[in-house]
């Protein structure tokens, strides 16, 4: 075993969570290897694409509180790299005024003193004339919300990791993991050893965990990422201060709809349904279900008069979803030098910096900065099973 194959920590999966974890480890002076099965950059997982929403608007205090620090970490990365990663647009939240979800988000924002504007019907029409809200709908703006430039952010954090001395090996599929006081990872390009291992493999988490005797109740969904043409160019553009939005559950949709102002594709606004069909991550392109697009077409026809109600561009993304839509941030139940970050359920990208910090802390045996009880594996005791 040559010295080059021994590390303090190995991180498997170079999406946003794994890349930030590796970056945090190198900041702590740990010799770190970041392994990725695909050649970088790639569009097979959950971290690609040009934009994501960043927000503090959540039903649960833990996410709002984590995002308070996370914003500062994003700003710090912008400063370090000299690159713009965030654009403040505000996040418009719409939902039935008496709906529990809407009221919980409103209460959480106010309780945590997040700058929030509650919109009356008249104010809504004046400030956001290009949306037709539904009857009985409440609306508020999380003014801290906005757009994260996702592809750019992923490139930057990987670049910063390498500048600090970290090693990325892409195009290396992990074939086996041998737990022990020193963990051995057998990959297609070599064998690597480390005192600790962090698994952030997104849709392939359970494939890797099977080598360690664990399976989590994770489902992989294929999401259709849809872009819709503006009838008048610029109507919903980021330069016109149009906000990101979150439409909470409506009658014909079990999950919420979200959107971002036109930005990455000139004249096209990104509007998506926060649910997809279960798929094998290695065969996602064989799945052609478009029932979510039908829901979006009806919604856009009714609420967005300035958009053509037929998607101009449809791309793909994968969500790895837990039964309760909360993350997994925890030690392996059997091996305390194996740490798992998984199940980000389509809302984890913006948390990348703080998840990286927390997984770094766990991997080093430190007390995490936040109470992670919401994210423990033991909540799945009736679901989790041994893979052996």
Buried (B, 14 or more C-beta within 10 A) or exposed (E): EEEEBBBBBBBBBBBBBBBBBBBBBBBBEBBBBBBBBBEBBBEBBBBBBBBBBBBBBBBEEBBBBBBBBBBEBBEEBBEEBEBEBBBBBBBBBBBBEEBEBBBEBBEBBEEBEBEBEEBEEEEBEEBBEBBEBBEEBBBBBBBBBBBBBBBBBBBBBBBBBBEBEBBBBBBBEBEEBEBEEEBBBEBEEBEBBBBBBBBBBBBBBBBBBBBBBBBBBBBBBBBBBBBBBBEEEBBBBBEEEBBBBBBBBBEEBEBBBBBBBBBBBEBBBBBBBBBBBEBEBEEBEEBEEBEBBEBBBBBBEEBBBBBBBEBBEEBBBBBBBBBEBBBBBBBBBEBEBBBBBBBBBBBBBBBBBBBBBBBBBBBBEEEBEBEBEBBBBEBBEEEBEEEE
